[in-house]
């Protein structure tokens, strides 16, 4: 890793990027110099839609509003203040959304220490627990560009029914909802029919880039976050984005692209413990979804600490992130360190990602492969789950091994790791309860100790709107470990012929089919008893080291 204090930092509006010049300088040719020579910093700041080629130009014309959405978003502030006061008695804020509609507000709330319950999954236990938590004091923010995403729609239906079952009239239930969506969307029509407050988002901003639109600001403001500060921070930084020097977005974008085009296409995202808790999850979805297509891409890996397995290694660019550093304070150990206020971080990472996509010659705004899993899920919900028999059962774990793999648990895990080769990566996905089954996330670090190749972790189906595009459209190098679990207390989805348990199982199966269609190996491990199964899995993963 670089000596971050040895080189010049790009600093603007309290945000500093250290180490980028050294990364760029280690490439065969300077990416930053090429970007400056082509006047890309100023052209991007001016919303030039031609930066990604003729095929992307039409889309880019309607998707570059994130560069100045912070200015337009100020118009929301009086409405948010009024809404927050009107709903002051509803102090339990629940967010039903996916991808950019959930990850950005979650980061905002965590950073300032405000409670926000994010429901972007379909685990029945997780949904049931949320429904039982202070229902009479709950306001549900339903967020989505269209609102037809099955997770968001199902949670909305469950909460609406819960309020009616609790004795509310429809008018009384409507007070407990706020909808954030694009103008003219199906969700807006549903909200109007139900009499629910609607706040329209910026139609010129796509989901991954929507942190500083109503999608990020509304739930965060209702949770008590000072969202005006985010807009102030972004506005202060925006003036630097057309510059060739002291432009943090240019520095970070050039470093990401230089690394990716010279054999370091894995980015380890690590918090330096100076704040901005959870920013790595948001940056992960931005990088993976924006660059992982056409067989190319940057693979982001959120690691637990600077010394965690996978934070460094062959082909890895380590990027730390955190809040503003005090005078004389050195950034944490990393190749690149990004420090500064959250609003400026959002804009810097968006700008850097768009620049890196231009270098990689991919469209940063589309997601051409991400719908494959969703399409399989819809068919499976209509036809019923596939009939599958385990290869083996050990304790609380059923092993569903691919053809040619060992059928015992430890052997199957070793086989999966051995098949990564010199350029593969392992993606671990858990279709479980993100809160009650949180310990399963320890699989990432445990398995990463057994290989020099990258190991990622994601929650299903959250990952479909985060890293799913990379898994399906990026380099054909991924191997996949999917963990599912038995449902002990299912929950119906009101108005639908299936339960949350049915939906969760169909989403997991749909993801497996989409990966199999693209030739990705998938090992599925099903927990017949979750707590015991998680412990058994962690033990078996540890034994892959021996």
Buried (B, 14 or more C-beta within 10 A) or exposed (E): BBEBEEBEBBBBBBBBBBBBBBBBEBBEEBBBEBBBEEEBBBBBBEBBBEBBEEEBEEBBEEBBBBBBBBEBBEEBBEBBEEBBEEBEEBBBBBBBBBBBBBBBBBBBBBBBEBEBBBBBBBBBBBBBBBBEEEBEEBBBBBBBBBBEBBBBBBBBBBBBBBBBEEEBEEEEBBBBBBBBBBEEBBBBEBBEEBEBBBBBBBBBBBBBBBBBBBBBBBBBBBBBBEBBBBBBBBBBBBEBBBBBEBBBBBBBBBBBBBBBBBEBBBBBBBBBEBBBBBBBBBBBBBBBBBBBBBEBBBBBBBBBEBEBBBBBBEBBBBBBBBBBBEEEEEBBBBBBBBBBBBBBBBBBBBBBBBBBBBBBEBBBBBBEBBBBBBEBBBEBBEEEEEEEEBBBEBBBBBBBBBEEBBBBBBBBBBBBBEBBEEEBBBBBBBBBBBEBBEBBBBBBBBBBBBBEBBBBBBBBBBBBBBBBBBBBBBBEBBBBBBBBBEBEEBBBBBEBEBBBBBBBBBBBBBBBBBBBEEEBBBBBBBBBBBEEBBBBBBEBBBBBEE
